[in-house]
Amino acid sequence: MLTILQLLGLDLPVPDHTTLGRRVRTMVLPARRPTGGAIHLLVDSTGLKLCDPSEWLIEKHGTRKRRSWRKLHIGMDAASGRIVAAALTDRAVNDAAQVGPLLDQVADPIAALLGDGAYDCLGVYAEMHARHPEAAVVVPPRVGAVLSDTAGTAPTQRDRHLQQIAETGRLNWQRDSRYNLRALVEAQIGRFKRVIGDALRFHTDAAQTTEIAVAVEVLNRMLDFGRPKSLRVV
């Protein structure tokens, strides 16, 4: 079967899968460069299946088996569409606990953090305040959420969300707070699974972490190449 390099007419050595798997454990990618301005960081997570040597049995014989999976957490710049932070964890890790590790990867200042109800946690507000004190945290309070004890004198961001929802309704709050931008990160996760796939191919934690870092860089470059450059004609 012809390889891509043969089709391109290039005579270059290509390492086999075993060599790639061995090298990927120690490969270090360059740090992401800042864009130069404050960003709206959209966060979300999804599950990725683990591929193992017995997967072919499932496809060939339809064997019933509980498939293992890990959780991918991503942070995306709403304006550029680029994934600026990614973390791979065990499936039992909750989304809110990964906000800190994601923020540590972002080189840009953050104007706002937007996430779904899974991020409605005091720890998320604390992580943001510690790193970006002036940033907004736009997370819908869960059903049954109540105001803090200081809401009357010194309301928190979460208190203000609850008060606005009570006054204008949740749909108006979503529009006014720009929460609807979060749909972009859901689309990005769908794009990741269509282009990269919904499974991890390597079997060790270190190799899987590098696999995700490479996948993110590939997806970002693909989006950069496909993004049109518009010029205003006067």
BAPA-953658 format. One record per residue (C-alpha): x negated, y negated, z; residue number from 0. Coordinates in nm, 2 decimals. Example, Ala and Ser with C-alpha at 12.3 -4.5 7.8 and 13.67 -1.06 7.14 Angstrom:
2
{px->-1.23 py->0.45 pz->0.78 n->0}
{px->-1.37 py->0.11 pz->0.71 n->1}
//
This chain:
234
{px->0.00 py->0.00 pz->0.00 n->0}
{px->-0.14 py->-0.34 pz->-0.10 n->1}
{px->-0.22 py->-0.58 pz->0.18 n->2}
{px->-0.16 py->-0.95 pz->0.19 n->3}
{px->-0.53 py->-1.02 pz->0.14 n->4}
{px->-0.54 py->-0.79 pz->-0.17 n->5}
{px->-0.24 py->-0.97 pz->-0.32 n->6}
{px->-0.42 py->-1.30 pz->-0.26 n->7}
{px->-0.73 py->-1.16 pz->-0.43 n->8}
{px->-0.95 py->-1.21 pz->-0.11 n->9}
{px->-1.23 py->-0.97 pz->-0.01 n->10}
{px->-1.22 py->-1.02 pz->0.37 n->11}
{px->-1.26 py->-0.76 pz->0.65 n->12}
{px->-0.94 py->-0.70 pz->0.84 n->13}
{px->-0.96 py->-0.54 pz->1.19 n->14}
{px->-0.73 py->-0.25 pz->1.26 n->15}
{px->-0.44 py->-0.27 pz->1.51 n->16}
{px->-0.65 py->-0.11 pz->1.79 n->17}
{px->-0.92 py->-0.37 pz->1.75 n->18}
{px->-0.67 py->-0.65 pz->1.74 n->19}
{px->-0.50 py->-0.51 pz->2.06 n->20}
{px->-0.84 py->-0.50 pz->2.23 n->21}
{px->-0.94 py->-0.86 pz->2.13 n->22}
{px->-0.60 py->-1.02 pz->2.20 n->23}
{px->-0.64 py->-0.96 pz->2.58 n->24}
{px->-0.92 py->-1.21 pz->2.60 n->25}
{px->-0.83 py->-1.45 pz->2.32 n->26}
{px->-0.79 py->-1.81 pz->2.43 n->27}
{px->-0.59 py->-2.06 pz->2.22 n->28}
{px->-0.66 py->-2.43 pz->2.22 n->29}
{px->-0.45 py->-2.64 pz->2.45 n->30}
{px->-0.15 py->-2.82 pz->2.30 n->31}
{px->-0.22 py->-3.18 pz->2.22 n->32}
{px->0.00 py->-3.46 pz->2.35 n->33}
{px->0.23 py->-3.64 pz->2.10 n->34}
{px->0.18 py->-3.98 pz->2.26 n->35}
{px->0.52 py->-4.06 pz->2.39 n->36}
{px->0.77 py->-3.95 pz->2.66 n->37}
{px->0.97 py->-3.65 pz->2.56 n->38}
{px->1.31 py->-3.50 pz->2.64 n->39}
{px->1.22 py->-3.15 pz->2.75 n->40}
{px->1.48 py->-2.88 pz->2.68 n->41}
{px->1.44 py->-2.55 pz->2.88 n->42}
{px->1.60 py->-2.21 pz->2.84 n->43}
{px->1.51 py->-1.84 pz->2.85 n->44}
{px->1.58 py->-1.52 pz->2.66 n->45}
{px->1.50 py->-1.15 pz->2.69 n->46}
{px->1.25 py->-0.97 pz->2.47 n->47}
{px->1.24 py->-0.59 pz->2.44 n->48}
{px->0.93 py->-0.39 pz->2.51 n->49}
{px->0.82 py->-0.17 pz->2.22 n->50}
{px->0.66 py->0.16 pz->2.33 n->51}
{px->0.54 py->0.48 pz->2.15 n->52}
{px->0.88 py->0.64 pz->2.20 n->53}
{px->1.07 py->0.37 pz->2.01 n->54}
{px->1.06 py->0.57 pz->1.69 n->55}
{px->1.25 py->0.85 pz->1.86 n->56}
{px->1.54 py->0.62 pz->1.93 n->57}
{px->1.55 py->0.50 pz->1.57 n->58}
{px->1.51 py->0.85 pz->1.42 n->59}
{px->1.73 py->1.05 pz->1.66 n->60}
{px->1.95 py->0.79 pz->1.82 n->61}
{px->1.83 py->0.89 pz->2.17 n->62}
{px->2.01 py->0.71 pz->2.44 n->63}
{px->1.76 py->0.53 pz->2.67 n->64}
{px->1.75 py->0.22 pz->2.89 n->65}
{px->1.52 py->-0.02 pz->2.71 n->66}
{px->1.29 py->-0.23 pz->2.93 n->67}
{px->1.25 py->-0.60 pz->2.86 n->68}
{px->1.08 py->-0.91 pz->2.98 n->69}
{px->1.20 py->-1.27 pz->2.99 n->70}
{px->1.06 py->-1.55 pz->2.78 n->71}
{px->1.10 py->-1.91 pz->2.92 n->72}
{px->1.04 py->-2.20 pz->2.68 n->73}
{px->1.03 py->-2.58 pz->2.70 n->74}
{px->1.10 py->-2.76 pz->2.37 n->75}
{px->1.05 py->-3.13 pz->2.27 n->76}
{px->1.40 py->-3.24 pz->2.16 n->77}
{px->1.27 py->-3.49 pz->1.91 n->78}
{px->1.01 py->-3.28 pz->1.72 n->79}
{px->1.16 py->-2.94 pz->1.77 n->80}
{px->0.82 py->-2.81 pz->1.88 n->81}
{px->0.79 py->-2.56 pz->2.17 n->82}
{px->0.55 py->-2.73 pz->2.41 n->83}
{px->0.55 py->-2.48 pz->2.69 n->84}
{px->0.62 py->-2.10 pz->2.72 n->85}
{px->0.60 py->-1.85 pz->3.00 n->86}
{px->0.65 py->-1.47 pz->3.00 n->87}
{px->0.78 py->-1.31 pz->3.32 n->88}
{px->0.95 py->-1.00 pz->3.46 n->89}
{px->1.32 py->-0.99 pz->3.39 n->90}
{px->1.40 py->-1.04 pz->3.76 n->91}
{px->1.25 py->-1.38 pz->3.77 n->92}
{px->1.51 py->-1.66 pz->3.77 n->93}
{px->1.49 py->-1.95 pz->3.53 n->94}
{px->1.47 py->-2.22 pz->3.79 n->95}
{px->1.15 py->-2.07 pz->3.94 n->96}
{px->0.97 py->-2.12 pz->3.60 n->97}
{px->1.03 py->-2.50 pz->3.57 n->98}
{px->0.70 py->-2.57 pz->3.75 n->99}
{px->0.48 py->-2.35 pz->3.54 n->100}
{px->0.64 py->-2.49 pz->3.22 n->101}
{px->0.59 py->-2.85 pz->3.34 n->102}
{px->0.22 py->-2.77 pz->3.40 n->103}
{px->0.18 py->-2.69 pz->3.03 n->104}
{px->0.33 py->-3.02 pz->2.90 n->105}
{px->0.07 py->-3.28 pz->2.82 n->106}
{px->0.32 py->-3.56 pz->2.75 n->107}
{px->0.51 py->-3.77 pz->3.00 n->108}
{px->0.87 py->-3.65 pz->3.04 n->109}
{px->1.16 py->-3.88 pz->3.02 n->110}
{px->1.42 py->-3.61 pz->3.09 n->111}
{px->1.46 py->-3.24 pz->3.16 n->112}
{px->1.77 py->-3.07 pz->3.03 n->113}
{px->1.88 py->-2.72 pz->3.12 n->114}
{px->2.19 py->-2.52 pz->3.17 n->115}
{px->2.36 py->-2.43 pz->3.50 n->116}
{px->2.09 py->-2.17 pz->3.58 n->117}
{px->1.86 py->-2.47 pz->3.66 n->118}
{px->2.10 py->-2.62 pz->3.91 n->119}
{px->1.86 py->-2.58 pz->4.20 n->120}
{px->1.71 py->-2.83 pz->4.45 n->121}
{px->1.37 py->-2.68 pz->4.36 n->122}
{px->1.40 py->-2.80 pz->4.00 n->123}
{px->1.47 py->-3.16 pz->4.11 n->124}
{px->1.17 py->-3.14 pz->4.35 n->125}
{px->0.94 py->-3.01 pz->4.08 n->126}
{px->1.04 py->-3.29 pz->3.85 n->127}
{px->1.01 py->-3.55 pz->4.11 n->128}
{px->0.66 py->-3.43 pz->4.21 n->129}
{px->0.53 py->-3.46 pz->3.85 n->130}
{px->0.75 py->-3.72 pz->3.68 n->131}
{px->0.92 py->-3.93 pz->3.95 n->132}
{px->1.11 py->-4.15 pz->3.70 n->133}
{px->1.24 py->-3.87 pz->3.48 n->134}
{px->1.60 py->-3.77 pz->3.46 n->135}
{px->1.72 py->-3.42 pz->3.54 n->136}
{px->2.03 py->-3.34 pz->3.34 n->137}
{px->2.17 py->-3.01 pz->3.46 n->138}
{px->2.54 py->-2.94 pz->3.50 n->139}
{px->2.63 py->-2.87 pz->3.87 n->140}
{px->2.78 py->-2.53 pz->3.93 n->141}
{px->3.15 py->-2.49 pz->3.99 n->142}
{px->3.22 py->-2.56 pz->4.36 n->143}
{px->2.91 py->-2.78 pz->4.40 n->144}
{px->2.94 py->-3.04 pz->4.68 n->145}
{px->2.78 py->-3.37 pz->4.75 n->146}
{px->2.48 py->-3.40 pz->4.98 n->147}
{px->2.50 py->-3.55 pz->5.33 n->148}
{px->2.34 py->-3.87 pz->5.20 n->149}
{px->2.56 py->-3.91 pz->4.90 n->150}
{px->2.74 py->-4.22 pz->5.05 n->151}
{px->2.42 py->-4.41 pz->5.12 n->152}
{px->2.14 py->-4.26 pz->4.91 n->153}
{px->2.29 py->-4.04 pz->4.64 n->154}
{px->2.05 py->-3.80 pz->4.46 n->155}
{px->2.05 py->-3.74 pz->4.08 n->156}
{px->2.27 py->-3.43 pz->4.14 n->157}
{px->2.51 py->-3.64 pz->4.36 n->158}
{px->2.54 py->-3.89 pz->4.07 n->159}
{px->2.62 py->-3.61 pz->3.83 n->160}
{px->2.89 py->-3.48 pz->4.06 n->161}
{px->3.04 py->-3.82 pz->4.11 n->162}
{px->3.05 py->-3.90 pz->3.73 n->163}
{px->3.20 py->-3.56 pz->3.65 n->164}
{px->3.47 py->-3.63 pz->3.92 n->165}
{px->3.54 py->-3.97 pz->3.77 n->166}
{px->3.53 py->-3.91 pz->3.40 n->167}
{px->3.54 py->-3.54 pz->3.34 n->168}
{px->3.27 py->-3.28 pz->3.25 n->169}
{px->3.30 py->-3.34 pz->2.87 n->170}
{px->3.24 py->-3.71 pz->2.91 n->171}
{px->2.95 py->-3.65 pz->3.14 n->172}
{px->2.79 py->-3.42 pz->2.88 n->173}
{px->2.82 py->-3.69 pz->2.61 n->174}
{px->2.70 py->-3.97 pz->2.83 n->175}
{px->2.41 py->-3.78 pz->2.98 n->176}
{px->2.31 py->-3.64 pz->2.63 n->177}
{px->2.34 py->-3.29 pz->2.78 n->178}
{px->2.46 py->-3.17 pz->2.44 n->179}
{px->2.10 py->-3.20 pz->2.32 n->180}
{px->2.05 py->-2.86 pz->2.49 n->181}
{px->2.21 py->-2.69 pz->2.19 n->182}
{px->1.88 py->-2.75 pz->2.01 n->183}
{px->1.69 py->-2.51 pz->2.24 n->184}
{px->1.95 py->-2.24 pz->2.19 n->185}
{px->1.90 py->-2.28 pz->1.82 n->186}
{px->1.52 py->-2.26 pz->1.87 n->187}
{px->1.55 py->-1.93 pz->2.05 n->188}
{px->1.77 py->-1.79 pz->1.77 n->189}
{px->1.50 py->-1.91 pz->1.52 n->190}
{px->1.23 py->-1.74 pz->1.73 n->191}
{px->1.40 py->-1.41 pz->1.73 n->192}
{px->1.48 py->-1.42 pz->1.35 n->193}
{px->1.13 py->-1.53 pz->1.25 n->194}
{px->0.91 py->-1.36 pz->1.52 n->195}
{px->1.14 py->-1.08 pz->1.63 n->196}
{px->1.31 py->-0.99 pz->1.96 n->197}
{px->1.05 py->-0.75 pz->2.09 n->198}
{px->0.70 py->-0.75 pz->2.23 n->199}
{px->0.45 py->-0.53 pz->2.04 n->200}
{px->0.16 py->-0.51 pz->2.29 n->201}
{px->0.18 py->-0.31 pz->2.61 n->202}
{px->-0.03 py->-0.51 pz->2.87 n->203}
{px->0.07 py->-0.83 pz->3.04 n->204}
{px->-0.24 py->-1.02 pz->2.92 n->205}
{px->-0.19 py->-0.91 pz->2.56 n->206}
{px->0.18 py->-0.99 pz->2.57 n->207}
{px->0.10 py->-1.34 pz->2.71 n->208}
{px->-0.14 py->-1.40 pz->2.42 n->209}
{px->0.11 py->-1.25 pz->2.17 n->210}
{px->0.37 py->-1.51 pz->2.28 n->211}
{px->0.12 py->-1.80 pz->2.26 n->212}
{px->0.03 py->-1.70 pz->1.91 n->213}
{px->0.40 py->-1.66 pz->1.81 n->214}
{px->0.48 py->-2.01 pz->1.95 n->215}
{px->0.19 py->-2.16 pz->1.75 n->216}
{px->0.30 py->-1.99 pz->1.43 n->217}
{px->0.66 py->-2.11 pz->1.48 n->218}
{px->0.55 py->-2.46 pz->1.55 n->219}
{px->0.33 py->-2.47 pz->1.24 n->220}
{px->0.61 py->-2.33 pz->1.02 n->221}
{px->0.84 py->-2.60 pz->1.14 n->222}
{px->0.57 py->-2.87 pz->1.08 n->223}
{px->0.52 py->-2.75 pz->0.72 n->224}
{px->0.90 py->-2.74 pz->0.66 n->225}
{px->0.98 py->-3.08 pz->0.81 n->226}
{px->1.03 py->-3.35 pz->0.54 n->227}
{px->0.84 py->-3.67 pz->0.56 n->228}
{px->1.07 py->-3.96 pz->0.48 n->229}
{px->0.98 py->-4.30 pz->0.37 n->230}
{px->1.21 py->-4.60 pz->0.39 n->231}
{px->1.26 py->-4.76 pz->0.05 n->232}
{px->1.34 py->-5.13 pz->0.07 n->233}
//
